[in-house]
Amino acid sequence: MQMKSKRRLLALLLGPTLGAGLLLHTSAAAALGLVEAYDAALKNDPAYRSAYYANEGAKENVALGRSSLLPSVTANYFNGKDHSNITVDSVTRPYDYSSKTASVELRQSIVNFDGIARYKQGKAQANASEADFENEQANVAVRVVGAYIEALFKEDQLALARVERDMYRERMKVNEQLFAKGEGTRTDKLETKARLDLAEAQVLEAQDALVETRDTLAGIIGGEVDALTPLNPDFHLLPADTLGFEAWKKIALERNPELKSKLYVVEIAHQEINKARAGHLPKLDFVASYTKADSDTINTIDQASTTRSIGIQLTIPLYSGGQVSASSRQAVAGQERARADLQVETDKVLNELRKNYHTLTSSVERIDALDKAVESSKLLITATTQSIKGGERINLDLLDAQRQLYTSQRDLAQARYGYLMASLKLRAGAGLFSADDVRQMAVFFR
């Protein structure tokens, strides 16, 4: 076997992650790290930016709601030319004069049930948006890590597809040499050729899949992706879970941002009911005004006046054509819908939490089993090679043993990636996510 083929075989035996590095000639210095990808996503991911500005805008709902309870000051000024005709005893006399009016009014609510509901609703709207943004912060991390891991897995698949193809090429050369010497069979050549053709197609398919996953990651981080930091060969599991699912469930019910957002939506709907019912309630305002007028009416031509007033104004709604009652019933229906949506979201969150918890716990045994499967497959290749030399096995047995190794390595990489994703999603689902989670996960990549 040539030196180039030996390098490929060495890459295969070292495992999919390190093998990918040898085959793809990835430079660690130029590779995009997980933390770098996450930081880039925070700056460039369109979904995250949309959520950020939506939250910034929603913060103003507090001020908007409070404005209904704070004083309002209005000023008016009028300056005009007036023409009037006055008829007295059948005699009409025209009057042309200038009129001016300036006023300032201050109004402060004393009793305003609509304003109180608007203030509480504004706070609930701001809190709901904050919870939505908190959820999006976790979501962007899940998207980045998911796309990053998926791209790495496609690299592993491409690397393994290339190694398998190259091994078939080398085996084809050996078969041709043995056949030329009369030591091989045409069947061996045909079997290897068929497998080689399939391996060539699988390489092309793996290349397309890798390009697609890198494009997905590039869309999230807002930049081209040429190389990624691979999974550390010295992979180690996180500390075993000691909480149990019921503890995770309790935490999620208290802290999950999606559930918090839905709870605030219920409160928003409740305040909508209060706003509607306020249409039947009185409103009491404190009013102070200052008015200065000069010839403001026909009766005050050439007269100037200054008026100062202070007092309270009581407004009692009597009838509005049934609008208040209809709005109240509509708001009650909206609240019930919000409660139903909350229950739907709760079931969804808990189902996803249970799924990720079981994936995390079951992956421990799966990774351990696949580690052993990889080692066993390597030993099988060694034993099969020796058996071929002794005439006990044939070429096809070695190819099958090599395929078993490829499959075990691929499944091991996939199990490790799934384990990391389940860990991140579990913390996100429980409402425990922070940016430090991404930095801690980056330790698993070298």
BASE-819538 format. One record per residue (C-alpha): residue number from 1; residue in three letters; x, y, z. Coordinates in steps of 0.001 Angstrom, whole numbers. Example, Ala and Ser with C-alpha at 12.3 -4.5 7.8 and 13.67 -1.06 7.14 Angstrom:
BASE-819538
@k:1, r:ALA, u:12300, v:-4500, w:7800
@k:2, r:SER, u:13670, v:-1060, w:7140
This chain:
BASE-819538
@k:1, r:MET, u:0, v:0, w:0
@k:2, r:GLN, u:1336, v:3446, w:-900
@k:3, r:MET, u:2279, v:6070, w:1697
@k:4, r:LYS, u:-735, v:8229, w:792
@k:5, r:SER, u:-3088, v:5334, w:1417
@k:6, r:LYS, u:-1414, v:4620, w:4739
@k:7, r:ARG, u:-2113, v:8171, w:5836
@k:8, r:ARG, u:-5747, v:7723, w:4944
@k:9, r:LEU, u:-5943, v:4498, w:6892
@k:10, r:LEU, u:-4279, v:6206, w:9856
@k:11, r:ALA, u:-6887, v:8961, w:9704
@k:12, r:LEU, u:-9615, v:6331, w:9731
@k:13, r:LEU, u:-8235, v:4505, w:12752
@k:14, r:LEU, u:-7792, v:7722, w:14715
@k:15, r:GLY, u:-11540, v:8331, w:14597
@k:16, r:PRO, u:-13969, v:10499, w:12641
@k:17, r:THR, u:-13109, v:13787, w:14285
@k:18, r:LEU, u:-9345, v:13617, w:13975
@k:19, r:GLY, u:-9700, v:11818, w:10656
@k:20, r:ALA, u:-11710, v:14731, w:9355
@k:21, r:GLY, u:-8900, v:17050, w:10309
@k:22, r:LEU, u:-6350, v:14974, w:8389
@k:23, r:LEU, u:-8528, v:14542, w:5337
@k:24, r:LEU, u:-9891, v:18059, w:5032
@k:25, r:HIS, u:-6557, v:19716, w:5949
@k:26, r:THR, u:-8343, v:22071, w:8356
@k:27, r:SER, u:-6177, v:24735, w:9939
@k:28, r:ALA, u:-6961, v:25161, w:13638
@k:29, r:ALA, u:-5815, v:28754, w:13502
@k:30, r:ALA, u:-8345, v:29630, w:10786
@k:31, r:ALA, u:-11214, v:27529, w:12164
@k:32, r:LEU, u:-14347, v:29234, w:13442
@k:33, r:GLY, u:-14866, v:28482, w:17137
@k:34, r:LEU, u:-18235, v:27924, w:18764
@k:35, r:VAL, u:-18021, v:31071, w:20907
@k:36, r:GLU, u:-17019, v:33135, w:17863
@k:37, r:ALA, u:-20017, v:31775, w:15961
@k:38, r:TYR, u:-22343, v:32593, w:18857
@k:39, r:ASP, u:-20986, v:36140, w:19234
@k:40, r:ALA, u:-21364, v:36694, w:15485
@k:41, r:ALA, u:-24962, v:35464, w:15621
@k:42, r:LEU, u:-25793, v:37959, w:18357
@k:43, r:LYS, u:-24709, v:40715, w:15993
@k:44, r:ASN, u:-26004, v:39404, w:12688
@k:45, r:ASP, u:-28779, v:36827, w:13103
@k:46, r:PRO, u:-31939, v:38440, w:11659
@k:47, r:ALA, u:-34323, v:36630, w:14021
@k:48, r:TYR, u:-32311, v:37703, w:17073
@k:49, r:ARG, u:-32050, v:41302, w:15890
@k:50, r:SER, u:-35791, v:41402, w:15244
@k:51, r:ALA, u:-36473, v:40137, w:18767
@k:52, r:TYR, u:-34014, v:42655, w:20226
@k:53, r:TYR, u:-35677, v:45669, w:18620
@k:54, r:ALA, u:-39143, v:44317, w:19335
@k:55, r:ASN, u:-38186, v:44182, w:23004
@k:56, r:GLU, u:-36707, v:47671, w:22897
@k:57, r:GLY, u:-39967, v:48996, w:21485
@k:58, r:ALA, u:-42114, v:47029, w:23950
@k:59, r:LYS, u:-40286, v:48595, w:26899
@k:60, r:GLU, u:-42042, v:51852, w:26070
@k:61, r:ASN, u:-45412, v:50270, w:26876
@k:62, r:VAL, u:-44736, v:51026, w:30538
@k:63, r:ALA, u:-44357, v:54747, w:29826
@k:64, r:LEU, u:-47349, v:54696, w:27493
@k:65, r:GLY, u:-49536, v:53074, w:30112
@k:66, r:ARG, u:-48304, v:55408, w:32855
@k:67, r:SER, u:-49093, v:58475, w:30744
@k:68, r:SER, u:-52818, v:57943, w:31340
@k:69, r:LEU, u:-52264, v:58576, w:35059
@k:70, r:LEU, u:-49863, v:61506, w:34807
@k:71, r:PRO, u:-50773, v:65194, w:34325
@k:72, r:SER, u:-51437, v:66502, w:30852
@k:73, r:VAL, u:-50888, v:70136, w:29908
@k:74, r:THR, u:-52317, v:71726, w:26776
@k:75, r:ALA, u:-51934, v:75240, w:25390
@k:76, r:ASN, u:-54079, v:77030, w:22775
@k:77, r:TYR, u:-53588, v:80293, w:20950
@k:78, r:PHE, u:-55868, v:82027, w:18460
@k:79, r:ASN, u:-55299, v:85266, w:16536
@k:80, r:GLY, u:-57809, v:86204, w:13842
@k:81, r:LYS, u:-59629, v:88916, w:11923
@k:82, r:ASP, u:-63383, v:88963, w:12486
@k:83, r:HIS, u:-66198, v:90592, w:10497
@k:84, r:SER, u:-69693, v:90808, w:12005
@k:85, r:ASN, u:-72964, v:92486, w:11044
@k:86, r:ILE, u:-75250, v:93603, w:13880
@k:87, r:THR, u:-78815, v:94658, w:13168
@k:88, r:VAL, u:-80616, v:96878, w:15698
@k:89, r:ASP, u:-84053, v:98379, w:14868
@k:90, r:SER, u:-83672, v:97336, w:11256
@k:91, r:VAL, u:-80363, v:99115, w:11040
@k:92, r:THR, u:-77353, v:96909, w:10166
@k:93, r:ARG, u:-73907, v:97968, w:11142
@k:94, r:PRO, u:-70717, v:96153, w:10147
@k:95, r:TYR, u:-67946, v:95537, w:12653
@k:96, r:ASP, u:-64372, v:94614, w:11761
@k:97, r:TYR, u:-62062, v:93776, w:14620
@k:98, r:SER, u:-59171, v:91550, w:15704
@k:99, r:SER, u:-59630, v:88794, w:18333
@k:100, r:LYS, u:-57009, v:86960, w:20347
@k:101, r:THR, u:-57273, v:84096, w:22797
@k:102, r:ALA, u:-54510, v:82267, w:24683
@k:103, r:SER, u:-55060, v:79531, w:27249
@k:104, r:VAL, u:-53205, v:76857, w:29205
@k:105, r:GLU, u:-54950, v:73909, w:30859
@k:106, r:LEU, u:-53602, v:71293, w:33278
@k:107, r:ARG, u:-55542, v:68081, w:33836
@k:108, r:GLN, u:-54676, v:65385, w:36389
@k:109, r:SER, u:-56665, v:62198, w:36813
@k:110, r:ILE, u:-57869, v:61515, w:40341
@k:111, r:VAL, u:-60068, v:58514, w:39616
@k:112, r:ASN, u:-59382, v:56825, w:36276
@k:113, r:PHE, u:-60099, v:53096, w:36091
@k:114, r:ASP, u:-59275, v:52983, w:32389
@k:115, r:GLY, u:-55905, v:54607, w:33054
@k:116, r:ILE, u:-55085, v:52132, w:35843
@k:117, r:ALA, u:-55879, v:49203, w:33532
@k:118, r:ARG, u:-53743, v:50704, w:30754
@k:119, r:TYR, u:-50809, v:51144, w:33151
@k:120, r:LYS, u:-50987, v:47537, w:34365
@k:121, r:GLN, u:-51416, v:46307, w:30817
@k:122, r:GLY, u:-48373, v:48287, w:29674
@k:123, r:LYS, u:-46247, v:46677, w:32370
@k:124, r:ALA, u:-47511, v:43224, w:31394
@k:125, r:GLN, u:-46767, v:43912, w:27714
@k:126, r:ALA, u:-43210, v:44994, w:28532
@k:127, r:ASN, u:-42685, v:41923, w:30735
@k:128, r:ALA, u:-44080, v:39611, w:28055
@k:129, r:SER, u:-41705, v:41072, w:25496
@k:130, r:GLU, u:-38786, v:40708, w:27903
@k:131, r:ALA, u:-39664, v:37034, w:28343
@k:132, r:ASP, u:-39908, v:36606, w:24567
@k:133, r:PHE, u:-36479, v:38170, w:24164
@k:134, r:GLU, u:-35058, v:35928, w:26880
@k:135, r:ASN, u:-36463, v:32964, w:24979
@k:136, r:GLU, u:-34908, v:34214, w:21743
@k:137, r:GLN, u:-31525, v:34514, w:23459
@k:138, r:ALA, u:-31745, v:30807, w:24228
@k:139, r:ASN, u:-33106, v:30037, w:20767
@k:140, r:VAL, u:-30248, v:31747, w:18960
@k:141, r:ALA, u:-27786, v:29679, w:20991
@k:142, r:VAL, u:-29674, v:26493, w:20157
@k:143, r:ARG, u:-29737, v:27452, w:16472
@k:144, r:VAL, u:-26033, v:28299, w:16395
@k:145, r:VAL, u:-24920, v:25205, w:18284
@k:146, r:GLY, u:-27319, v:23021, w:16300
@k:147, r:ALA, u:-26098, v:24354, w:12948
@k:148, r:TYR, u:-22464, v:24209, w:14116
@k:149, r:ILE, u:-22792, v:20594, w:15255
@k:150, r:GLU, u:-24718, v:19618, w:12135
@k:151, r:ALA, u:-21956, v:21063, w:9946
@k:152, r:LEU, u:-19323, v:19164, w:11934
@k:153, r:PHE, u:-21301, v:15955, w:11602
@k:154, r:LYS, u:-21513, v:16478, w:7837
@k:155, r:GLU, u:-17742, v:16967, w:7843
@k:156, r:ASP, u:-17400, v:13638, w:9647
@k:157, r:GLN, u:-19673, v:11969, w:7133
@k:158, r:LEU, u:-17739, v:13460, w:4225
@k:159, r:ALA, u:-14412, v:12416, w:5743
@k:160, r:LEU, u:-15629, v:8877, w:6298
@k:161, r:ALA, u:-17125, v:8729, w:2800
@k:162, r:ARG, u:-13775, v:9768, w:1333
@k:163, r:VAL, u:-11852, v:7263, w:3421
@k:164, r:GLU, u:-14237, v:4500, w:2412
@k:165, r:ARG, u:-13952, v:5481, w:-1251
@k:166, r:ASP, u:-10146, v:5589, w:-1076
@k:167, r:MET, u:-10019, v:2229, w:662
@k:168, r:TYR, u:-12091, v:735, w:-2137
@k:169, r:ARG, u:-9733, v:2302, w:-4673
@k:170, r:GLU, u:-6752, v:726, w:-2954
@k:171, r:ARG, u:-8560, v:-2596, w:-2678
@k:172, r:MET, u:-9378, v:-2389, w:-6387
@k:173, r:LYS, u:-5691, v:-2032, w:-7198
@k:174, r:VAL, u:-4872, v:-5055, w:-5041
@k:175, r:ASN, u:-7602, v:-7117, w:-6712
@k:176, r:GLU, u:-6300, v:-6232, w:-10152
@k:177, r:GLN, u:-2760, v:-7167, w:-9166
@k:178, r:LEU, u:-3897, v:-10473, w:-7669
@k:179, r:PHE, u:-6043, v:-11224, w:-10725
@k:180, r:ALA, u:-3119, v:-10492, w:-13035
@k:181, r:LYS, u:-1034, v:-12989, w:-11081
@k:182, r:GLY, u:-3795, v:-15559, w:-11147
@k:183, r:GLU, u:-4309, v:-15342, w:-7379
@k:184, r:GLY, u:-7565, v:-13385, w:-7421
@k:185, r:THR, u:-10975, v:-13801, w:-8955
@k:186, r:ARG, u:-13111, v:-11698, w:-11271
@k:187, r:THR, u:-15861, v:-11809, w:-8641
@k:188, r:ASP, u:-13627, v:-9985, w:-6139
@k:189, r:LYS, u:-12998, v:-7266, w:-8716
@k:190, r:LEU, u:-16677, v:-6854, w:-9527
@k:191, r:GLU, u:-17693, v:-6743, w:-5886
@k:192, r:THR, u:-15124, v:-4080, w:-5116
@k:193, r:LYS, u:-15992, v:-2080, w:-8251
@k:194, r:ALA, u:-19680, v:-2010, w:-7276
@k:195, r:ARG, u:-18848, v:-796, w:-3802
@k:196, r:LEU, u:-16455, v:1798, w:-5208
@k:197, r:ASP, u:-19118, v:3257, w:-7519
@k:198, r:LEU, u:-21523, v:3529, w:-4604
@k:199, r:ALA, u:-18840, v:5149, w:-2448
@k:200, r:GLU, u:-18157, v:7749, w:-5172
@k:201, r:ALA, u:-21841, v:8702, w:-5194
@k:202, r:GLN, u:-21882, v:8909, w:-1405
@k:203, r:VAL, u:-18917, v:11304, w:-1454
@k:204, r:LEU, u:-20755, v:13651, w:-3819
@k:205, r:GLU, u:-23873, v:13463, w:-1674
@k:206, r:ALA, u:-21859, v:14181, w:1481
@k:207, r:GLN, u:-20214, v:17182, w:-181
@k:208, r:ASP, u:-23582, v:18692, w:-1086
@k:209, r:ALA, u:-24895, v:18099, w:2445
@k:210, r:LEU, u:-21842, v:19804, w:3953
@k:211, r:VAL, u:-22251, v:22873, w:1730
@k:212, r:GLU, u:-25912, v:23100, w:2691
@k:213, r:THR, u:-25251, v:22939, w:6441
@k:214, r:ARG, u:-22456, v:25493, w:6210
@k:215, r:ASP, u:-24762, v:27833, w:4315
@k:216, r:THR, u:-27331, v:27436, w:7094
@k:217, r:LEU, u:-24751, v:28357, w:9720
@k:218, r:ALA, u:-23517, v:31259, w:7590
@k:219, r:GLY, u:-27049, v:32642, w:7421
@k:220, r:ILE, u:-27223, v:32689, w:11214
@k:221, r:ILE, u:-23819, v:34242, w:11901
@k:222, r:GLY, u:-23831, v:36574, w:8919
@k:223, r:GLY, u:-20550, v:35445, w:7364
@k:224, r:GLU, u:-18933, v:32726, w:5302
@k:225, r:VAL, u:-17964, v:29457, w:7008
@k:226, r:ASP, u:-14783, v:27824, w:5726
@k:227, r:ALA, u:-13644, v:25673, w:8637
@k:228, r:LEU, u:-14944, v:24779, w:12092
@k:229, r:THR, u:-13261, v:23738, w:15306
@k:230, r:PRO, u:-13882, v:19977, w:15568
@k:231, r:LEU, u:-14987, v:17960, w:18555
@k:232, r:ASN, u:-12219, v:17261, w:21055
@k:233, r:PRO, u:-10946, v:13656, w:20694
@k:234, r:ASP, u:-10644, v:13590, w:24489
@k:235, r:PHE, u:-14409, v:13761, w:24841
@k:236, r:HIS, u:-15771, v:13491, w:28368
@k:237, r:LEU, u:-19339, v:13459, w:29603
@k:238, r:LEU, u:-20839, v:16132, w:31815
@k:239, r:PRO, u:-21442, v:15326, w:35498
@k:240, r:ALA, u:-24376, v:12950, w:35867
@k:241, r:ASP, u:-27780, v:14514, w:36513
@k:242, r:THR, u:-28766, v:14420, w:40190
@k:243, r:LEU, u:-32012, v:16400, w:40018
@k:244, r:GLY, u:-34393, v:14013, w:38297
@k:245, r:PHE, u:-37079, v:14953, w:35793
@k:246, r:GLU, u:-39599, v:16184, w:38357
@k:247, r:ALA, u:-37103, v:18761, w:39620
@k:248, r:TRP, u:-36416, v:19934, w:36045
@k:249, r:LYS, u:-40174, v:20117, w:35459
@k:250, r:LYS, u:-40692, v:22295, w:38538
@k:251, r:ILE, u:-37900, v:24647, w:37460
@k:252, r:ALA, u:-39332, v:24896, w:33943
@k:253, r:LEU, u:-42820, v:25756, w:35209
@k:254, r:GLU, u:-41313, v:28603, w:37215
@k:255, r:ARG, u:-38643, v:29920, w:34869
@k:256, r:ASN, u:-39316, v:28896, w:31274
@k:257, r:PRO, u:-39485, v:32190, w:29312
@k:258, r:GLU, u:-42158, v:30944, w:26902
@k:259, r:LEU, u:-44441, v:30095, w:29815
@k:260, r:LYS, u:-43701, v:33410, w:31514
@k:261, r:SER, u:-44607, v:35210, w:28304
@k:262, r:LYS, u:-47916, v:33348, w:28054
@k:263, r:LEU, u:-48690, v:34171, w:31697
@k:264, r:TYR, u:-48182, v:37847, w:30954
@k:265, r:VAL, u:-50415, v:37496, w:27911
@k:266, r:VAL, u:-53171, v:36254, w:30253
@k:267, r:GLU, u:-52600, v:39338, w:32421
@k:268, r:ILE, u:-52745, v:41567, w:29332
@k:269, r:ALA, u:-56099, v:40010, w:28421
@k:270, r:HIS, u:-57344, v:40517, w:31984
@k:271, r:GLN, u:-56501, v:44213, w:31872
@k:272, r:GLU, u:-58291, v:44429, w:28535
@k:273, r:ILE, u:-61416, v:43356, w:30422
@k:274, r:ASN, u:-60825, v:46102, w:32996
@k:275, r:LYS, u:-60376, v:48672, w:30235
@k:276, r:ALA, u:-63648, v:47635, w:28633
@k:277, r:ARG, u:-65581, v:47694, w:31922
@k:278, r:ALA, u:-64148, v:51093, w:32767
@k:279, r:GLY, u:-66485, v:52442, w:30091
@k:280, r:HIS, u:-69301, v:52129, w:32691
@k:281, r:LEU, u:-67325, v:53740, w:35514
@k:282, r:PRO, u:-67013, v:57435, w:36446
@k:283, r:LYS, u:-63880, v:59468, w:35868
@k:284, r:LEU, u:-62738, v:62286, w:38124
@k:285, r:ASP, u:-60125, v:64854, w:37038
@k:286, r:PHE, u:-58476, v:67826, w:38670
@k:287, r:VAL, u:-58482, v:70742, w:36211
@k:288, r:ALA, u:-56655, v:74073, w:36364
@k:289, r:SER, u:-56680, v:76616, w:33538
@k:290, r:TYR, u:-55474, v:80105, w:32662
@k:291, r:THR, u:-57077, v:82036, w:29791
@k:292, r:LYS, u:-56306, v:85476, w:28406
@k:293, r:ALA, u:-58700, v:86934, w:25799
@k:294, r:ASP, u:-58875, v:90145, w:23758
@k:295, r:SER, u:-62094, v:90857, w:21836
@k:296, r:ASP, u:-62827, v:87142, w:21718
@k:297, r:THR, u:-66578, v:87666, w:21042
@k:298, r:ILE, u:-68829, v:90297, w:19515
@k:299, r:ASN, u:-69900, v:91315, w:22993
@k:300, r:THR, u:-66332, v:91931, w:24192
@k:301, r:ILE, u:-64985, v:94082, w:21379
@k:302, r:ASP, u:-62134, v:96227, w:22624
@k:303, r:GLN, u:-62245, v:94359, w:25941
@k:304, r:ALA, u:-59437, v:92252, w:27414
@k:305, r:SER, u:-59997, v:89601, w:30063
@k:306, r:THR, u:-57909, v:87196, w:32128
@k:307, r:THR, u:-59535, v:84117, w:33644
@k:308, r:ARG, u:-58032, v:81705, w:36151
@k:309, r:SER, u:-59933, v:78588, w:37183
@k:310, r:ILE, u:-59302, v:75552, w:39379
@k:311, r:GLY, u:-61605, v:72660, w:40224
@k:312, r:ILE, u:-62615, v:69064, w:39604
@k:313, r:GLN, u:-64480, v:67555, w:36693
@k:314, r:LEU, u:-66644, v:64439, w:37103
@k:315, r:THR, u:-67574, v:62464, w:34001
@k:316, r:ILE, u:-70252, v:59781, w:34310
@k:317, r:PRO, u:-70896, v:57617, w:31235
@k:318, r:LEU, u:-74581, v:56759, w:30853
@k:319, r:TYR, u:-75082, v:54902, w:27621
@k:320, r:SER, u:-72919, v:54139, w:24565
@k:321, r:GLY, u:-75184, v:51985, w:22447
@k:322, r:GLY, u:-74058, v:48697, w:24020
@k:323, r:GLN, u:-70424, v:49171, w:23066
@k:324, r:VAL, u:-69088, v:48726, w:26599
@k:325, r:SER, u:-70993, v:45499, w:27207
@k:326, r:ALA, u:-69938, v:44033, w:23866
@k:327, r:SER, u:-66306, v:45035, w:24406
@k:328, r:SER, u:-66366, v:43438, w:27856
@k:329, r:ARG, u:-67700, v:40140, w:26525
@k:330, r:GLN, u:-65121, v:40195, w:23761
@k:331, r:ALA, u:-62323, v:40811, w:26260
@k:332, r:VAL, u:-63505, v:37936, w:28478
@k:333, r:ALA, u:-63357, v:35615, w:25478
@k:334, r:GLY, u:-59847, v:36871, w:24753
@k:335, r:GLN, u:-58749, v:36064, w:28281
@k:336, r:GLU, u:-60091, v:32504, w:28050
@k:337, r:ARG, u:-58262, v:32070, w:24777
@k:338, r:ALA, u:-55035, v:33289, w:26385
@k:339, r:ARG, u:-55471, v:30758, w:29181
@k:340, r:ALA, u:-56000, v:27970, w:26654
@k:341, r:ASP, u:-52865, v:29062, w:24774
@k:342, r:LEU, u:-50964, v:28957, w:28058
@k:343, r:GLN, u:-52014, v:25363, w:28636
@k:344, r:VAL, u:-51020, v:24389, w:25091
@k:345, r:GLU, u:-47610, v:25998, w:25564
@k:346, r:THR, u:-47171, v:24315, w:28955
@k:347, r:ASP, u:-47819, v:20881, w:27464
@k:348, r:LYS, u:-45447, v:21616, w:24589
@k:349, r:VAL, u:-42648, v:22821, w:26875
@k:350, r:LEU, u:-42959, v:19850, w:29236
@k:351, r:ASN, u:-43034, v:17340, w:26381
@k:352, r:GLU, u:-39900, v:18859, w:24882
@k:353, r:LEU, u:-38264, v:18964, w:28306
@k:354, r:ARG, u:-39041, v:15282, w:28898
@k:355, r:LYS, u:-37680, v:14376, w:25454
@k:356, r:ASN, u:-34386, v:16216, w:26017
@k:357, r:TYR, u:-34034, v:14803, w:29527
@k:358, r:HIS, u:-34421, v:11235, w:28299
@k:359, r:THR, u:-32042, v:11888, w:25395
@k:360, r:LEU, u:-29430, v:13243, w:27800
@k:361, r:THR, u:-29674, v:10342, w:30233
@k:362, r:SER, u:-29869, v:7602, w:27598
@k:363, r:SER, u:-26969, v:9073, w:25602
@k:364, r:VAL, u:-24550, v:8234, w:28403
@k:365, r:GLU, u:-24974, v:4494, w:27934
@k:366, r:ARG, u:-25219, v:4869, w:24162
@k:367, r:ILE, u:-21911, v:6740, w:23946
@k:368, r:ASP, u:-20226, v:4174, w:26172
@k:369, r:ALA, u:-21551, v:1326, w:24020
@k:370, r:LEU, u:-20476, v:3006, w:20773
@k:371, r:ASP, u:-16999, v:3684, w:22202
@k:372, r:LYS, u:-16669, v:-38, w:22760
@k:373, r:ALA, u:-18116, v:-764, w:19317
@k:374, r:VAL, u:-15446, v:1400, w:17680
@k:375, r:GLU, u:-12662, v:-369, w:19561
@k:376, r:SER, u:-14153, v:-3753, w:18705
@k:377, r:SER, u:-14388, v:-2786, w:15032
@k:378, r:LYS, u:-10712, v:-1823, w:14990
@k:379, r:LEU, u:-9782, v:-5154, w:16531
@k:380, r:LEU, u:-11974, v:-6924, w:13969
@k:381, r:ILE, u:-10113, v:-5237, w:11113
@k:382, r:THR, u:-6781, v:-6368, w:12571
@k:383, r:ALA, u:-8009, v:-9916, w:13044
@k:384, r:THR, u:-9577, v:-10069, w:9575
@k:385, r:THR, u:-6374, v:-8817, w:7977
@k:386, r:GLN, u:-4410, v:-11580, w:9693
@k:387, r:SER, u:-7010, v:-14150, w:8655
@k:388, r:ILE, u:-6738, v:-13077, w:5017
@k:389, r:LYS, u:-2988, v:-13624, w:5161
@k:390, r:GLY, u:-3647, v:-17096, w:6533
@k:391, r:GLY, u:-6177, v:-17821, w:3819
@k:392, r:GLU, u:-9092, v:-18090, w:6231
@k:393, r:ARG, u:-10905, v:-14936, w:5096
@k:394, r:ILE, u:-11367, v:-13152, w:1788
@k:395, r:ASN, u:-11301, v:-9585, w:544
@k:396, r:LEU, u:-15042, v:-9084, w:1061
@k:397, r:ASP, u:-14732, v:-9866, w:4781
@k:398, r:LEU, u:-12232, v:-7057, w:5222
@k:399, r:LEU, u:-14450, v:-4596, w:3370
@k:400, r:ASP, u:-17369, v:-5510, w:5625
@k:401, r:ALA, u:-15216, v:-5067, w:8719
@k:402, r:GLN, u:-14089, v:-1652, w:7500
@k:403, r:ARG, u:-17675, v:-594, w:6811
@k:404, r:GLN, u:-18612, v:-1653, w:10335
@k:405, r:LEU, u:-15878, v:599, w:11712
@k:406, r:TYR, u:-17059, v:3551, w:9596
@k:407, r:THR, u:-20624, v:3074, w:10801
@k:408, r:SER, u:-19595, v:2805, w:14459
@k:409, r:GLN, u:-17486, v:5964, w:14248
@k:410, r:ARG, u:-20279, v:7889, w:12573
@k:411, r:ASP, u:-22838, v:6738, w:15138
@k:412, r:LEU, u:-20476, v:7637, w:17997
@k:413, r:ALA, u:-20012, v:11173, w:16660
@k:414, r:GLN, u:-23756, v:11556, w:16212
@k:415, r:ALA, u:-24419, v:10316, w:19758
@k:416, r:ARG, u:-21930, v:12809, w:21196
@k:417, r:TYR, u:-23459, v:15687, w:19242
@k:418, r:GLY, u:-26939, v:14631, w:20318
@k:419, r:TYR, u:-25788, v:14505, w:23932
@k:420, r:LEU, u:-24466, v:18067, w:23782
@k:421, r:MET, u:-27597, v:19393, w:22079
@k:422, r:ALA, u:-29875, v:17671, w:24607
@k:423, r:SER, u:-27889, v:19236, w:27442
@k:424, r:LEU, u:-28233, v:22734, w:25969
@k:425, r:LYS, u:-31931, v:22314, w:25126
@k:426, r:LEU, u:-32655, v:20975, w:28599
@k:427, r:ARG, u:-31206, v:24073, w:30247
@k:428, r:ALA, u:-32953, v:26339, w:27752
@k:429, r:GLY, u:-36273, v:24573, w:28336
@k:430, r:ALA, u:-35900, v:24942, w:32094
@k:431, r:GLY, u:-35192, v:28664, w:31740
@k:432, r:LEU, u:-31624, v:28291, w:33023
@k:433, r:PHE, u:-29780, v:29278, w:29850
@k:434, r:SER, u:-27049, v:31902, w:29925
@k:435, r:ALA, u:-24256, v:32865, w:27561
@k:436, r:ASP, u:-21859, v:30973, w:29838
@k:437, r:ASP, u:-23497, v:27734, w:28694
@k:438, r:VAL, u:-22138, v:28284, w:25186
@k:439, r:ARG, u:-18683, v:29085, w:26531
@k:440, r:GLN, u:-18689, v:25961, w:28689
@k:441, r:MET, u:-19802, v:23862, w:25722
@k:442, r:ALA, u:-16979, v:25302, w:23626
@k:443, r:VAL, u:-14583, v:23314, w:25848
@k:444, r:PHE, u:-15796, v:20176, w:24052
@k:445, r:PHE, u:-14338, v:21543, w:20812
@k:446, r:ARG, u:-10615, v:21984, w:20256
